[in-house]
Amino acid sequence: MGPIVVLIGASFGTGNGLSFPPKGLTFEWFGQVIGNAVYRRELVLSLVLAAVAATVSLIIGFLASVALGRSKRAWASAMTSYFLSPLIVPQVVIGAALMQYYALVGIGGTQLGLLLGHVVIAIPYVIRSIVGSIGEVDPALLEASRDLGGSRWRTVIDVMLPIVKRSAIGAWLFAFVMSWINVELSVFIAPGDLATVPVEIFNHLQYSADPVVAALSSLSAIVALLLVLAIDKLSDLESMSR
């Protein structure tokens, strides 16, 4: 947490350069971030991208978890490893691979390509969050629903989903965070004229480090920190990290 404290402290300094402890206190740099049309557009893009990527990841991850969490067959273990494979591949490698693949299929440098990339890296966190809860659902409840005439989909929606709702909300938040903070993959596949906040910070720091980029970084870090605290209230972060 030390670097984050230094970063946030430096973003309130009155000087034109980064310094910690800050010399005086001001909100001027945050005002410049909010007043800058480019930064506002990138903040909106990052928020919308993270929300849509988290929602799509939740839908796909929940459906996959329903199949994987209830199955005792050998293929379920293999498919679980397949869905979790992005966790063991460096995101820089995924980004470089997607950039070349997108060039072949004609969606390179598009918002669609950026969204699909974020879905790829978010799905594993959704499955890790939900699949364990799915496996703990009492089979008797599912059988009772089917015996009372409920279809398979009604059983999943009306019985299983309410039981794992807490894990599902935590999974959505986790996917949102992973999309919000991502830079390694985004720097390869983000549209050239529309970068996410982490990519903008990365590009800016290649040329200069000033209180404005510190303020932008602080806003990004605060959003991520608040979401992680929310996840901690809804899910077991320790078990999700294993």
C-alpha positions in Angstrom: 0.0 0.0 0.0 3.0 2.3 0.4 3.4 3.3 -3.2 -0.4 4.0 -3.4 -0.2 6.3 -0.4 2.7 8.2 -1.9 0.9 8.4 -5.3 -2.3 9.8 -3.7 -0.4 12.2 -1.5 1.7 13.5 -4.4 -1.5 14.2 -6.4 -2.6 16.8 -3.8 0.7 18.8 -3.9 0.7 22.4 -4.9 4.0 22.2 -6.9 4.3 21.5 -10.6 6.3 18.4 -10.0 5.7 15.2 -8.0 6.8 15.4 -4.4 6.0 13.6 -1.2 5.1 14.7 1.4 3.2 17.2 -0.7 4.0 20.9 -0.4 0.6 22.3 0.5 -2.8 20.8 -0.5 -4.9 21.5 -3.6 -7.6 19.8 -5.7 -6.4 21.7 -8.8 -4.9 18.6 -10.5 -8.1 16.6 -10.0 -10.0 19.5 -11.5 -7.8 19.4 -14.5 -8.5 15.7 -14.9 -12.2 16.3 -14.8 -12.0 19.3 -17.0 -10.0 17.6 -19.7 -12.3 16.2 -22.4 -9.8 13.5 -23.3 -9.5 12.2 -19.8 -13.3 12.4 -19.3 -13.8 10.3 -22.4 -11.3 7.8 -21.3 -12.8 7.5 -17.8 -16.2 6.9 -19.4 -14.8 4.4 -21.8 -13.0 2.5 -19.0 -16.1 2.5 -16.8 -18.4 1.3 -19.7 -15.9 -1.2 -20.9 -15.4 -2.7 -17.4 -19.1 -2.9 -16.8 -19.9 -4.6 -20.1 -16.9 -6.9 -19.9 -17.9 -7.9 -16.4 -21.5 -8.5 -17.3 -20.6 -10.6 -20.4 -18.0 -12.5 -18.4 -20.6 -13.2 -15.6 -23.1 -14.6 -18.0 -20.6 -16.9 -19.7 -18.8 -17.8 -16.5 -22.0 -18.6 -14.6 -23.3 -20.9 -17.4 -19.9 -22.6 -17.5 -19.9 -22.9 -13.7 -23.3 -24.5 -13.7 -22.1 -27.2 -16.1 -18.6 -27.7 -14.5 -19.7 -27.4 -10.9 -22.3 -30.1 -11.0 -20.5 -32.6 -13.3 -18.4 -35.4 -11.9 -17.1 -36.5 -15.3 -13.5 -36.3 -16.4 -14.2 -33.7 -19.1 -15.4 -31.2 -16.5 -11.9 -31.0 -14.9 -10.3 -30.6 -18.4 -12.8 -27.8 -19.3 -12.2 -26.0 -16.0 -8.5 -25.9 -16.7 -9.3 -24.6 -20.2 -11.4 -21.8 -18.9 -8.8 -20.9 -16.2 -5.8 -21.1 -18.6 -5.6 -17.2 -19.1 -4.6 -17.0 -15.5 -1.3 -18.8 -16.2 -0.4 -17.1 -19.4 1.1 -13.6 -19.1 -1.3 -11.0 -20.2 1.4 -9.4 -22.4 1.5 -12.7 -24.3 -2.3 -12.8 -24.6 -2.3 -9.2 -25.8 0.3 -9.8 -28.5 -1.5 -12.9 -29.7 -4.8 -11.2 -29.8 -3.3 -8.3 -31.7 -2.1 -10.6 -34.5 -5.3 -12.6 -34.4 -7.5 -9.5 -34.7 -5.5 -8.4 -37.7 -6.4 -11.7 -39.4 -10.1 -11.5 -38.7 -10.4 -7.8 -39.3 -11.3 -6.4 -35.8 -7.9 -5.0 -35.0 -7.9 -1.6 -33.3 -11.7 -1.7 -32.6 -13.7 -1.4 -29.4 -15.2 -4.8 -30.1 -11.7 -6.4 -30.1 -10.9 -4.5 -26.8 -14.1 -5.8 -25.2 -13.5 -9.4 -26.3 -10.0 -9.2 -24.9 -11.2 -8.0 -21.5 -13.8 -10.8 -21.5 -11.1 -13.4 -22.0 -9.1 -12.3 -19.0 -12.2 -11.7 -16.8 -14.0 -15.1 -17.3 -11.4 -17.1 -15.2 -12.1 -14.9 -12.2 -15.8 -15.3 -12.5 -15.5 -19.1 -12.7 -13.1 -19.3 -9.8 -15.6 -17.3 -7.8 -18.8 -19.2 -8.6 -17.9 -22.8 -9.5 -17.2 -23.7 -5.8 -20.6 -22.3 -4.7 -22.4 -24.2 -7.5 -20.9 -27.5 -6.3 -22.2 -26.9 -2.8 -25.8 -26.4 -3.9 -28.0 -29.1 -2.3 -29.0 -31.5 -5.1 -32.3 -32.2 -3.3 -33.4 -28.6 -4.0 -32.8 -29.0 -7.7 -34.5 -32.3 -7.8 -37.5 -30.8 -5.9 -37.8 -28.0 -8.5 -37.7 -30.5 -11.4 -40.3 -32.7 -9.6 -42.6 -29.7 -9.3 -42.5 -29.1 -13.0 -39.7 -26.6 -13.3 -37.7 -26.7 -16.5 -33.9 -26.9 -16.3 -33.6 -23.1 -17.0 -36.2 -22.2 -14.4 -34.4 -24.4 -11.9 -31.1 -22.6 -12.6 -32.7 -19.1 -12.5 -35.2 -19.6 -9.6 -33.3 -22.0 -7.4 -29.6 -22.1 -8.1 -29.0 -18.4 -8.9 -30.5 -17.0 -5.7 -28.3 -19.4 -3.7 -25.1 -18.3 -5.4 -26.1 -14.7 -5.7 -23.5 -13.5 -3.2 -20.7 -15.2 -5.1 -22.1 -13.9 -8.4 -22.0 -10.3 -7.3 -18.5 -10.7 -6.0 -17.5 -12.3 -9.3 -19.0 -9.4 -11.3 -17.0 -6.9 -9.1 -13.8 -8.9 -9.5 -14.2 -9.0 -13.3 -14.9 -5.3 -13.3 -11.7 -4.6 -11.3 -9.6 -6.8 -13.6 -10.9 -4.9 -16.6 -10.6 -1.5 -15.0 -6.9 -1.9 -14.0 -5.7 -3.8 -17.1 -2.9 -2.3 -19.1 -0.7 -5.2 -20.3 -3.4 -6.5 -22.7 -5.1 -3.2 -23.5 -1.9 -1.5 -24.7 -1.8 -4.0 -27.5 -5.4 -4.0 -28.7 -6.9 -0.6 -27.6 -8.0 1.6 -30.5 -5.3 4.1 -31.3 -7.6 7.1 -30.9 -9.4 5.9 -27.7 -7.3 4.5 -24.9 -8.4 3.3 -21.5 -7.3 5.1 -18.3 -4.4 2.6 -17.5 -3.1 2.9 -21.1 -3.3 6.7 -20.9 -1.3 6.6 -17.7 1.2 4.3 -19.2 1.6 6.4 -22.3 1.8 9.7 -20.3 4.5 8.4 -18.0 6.8 7.6 -20.9 7.2 11.3 -21.5 6.6 13.0 -18.2 5.5 12.5 -14.6 3.4 15.4 -13.3 0.6 15.9 -10.7 -2.1 15.6 -13.4 -1.2 12.0 -14.2 -0.8 11.4 -10.5 -4.4 12.6 -9.9 -5.6 10.4 -12.8 -3.7 7.4 -11.3 -5.1 8.2 -7.9 -8.7 8.2 -9.2 -8.1 4.8 -10.9 -6.5 3.4 -7.7 -9.3 4.6 -5.5 -12.0 3.1 -7.7 -10.1 -0.3 -7.7 -9.5 -0.1 -3.9 -13.2 0.5 -3.2 -14.3 -2.3 -5.4 -11.8 -4.7 -3.8 -13.2 -3.8 -0.3 -16.7 -4.5 -1.7 -15.5 -7.9 -3.0 -14.0 -8.7 0.4 -17.4 -8.2 1.9 -19.1 -10.5 -0.6 -16.5 -13.2 -1.3 -13.6 -15.0 0.2 -10.6 -13.4 -1.4 -8.1 -15.8 0.1 -9.8 -18.8 -1.4 -10.2 -17.1 -4.7 -6.5 -16.4 -4.9 -5.5 -20.1 -4.4 
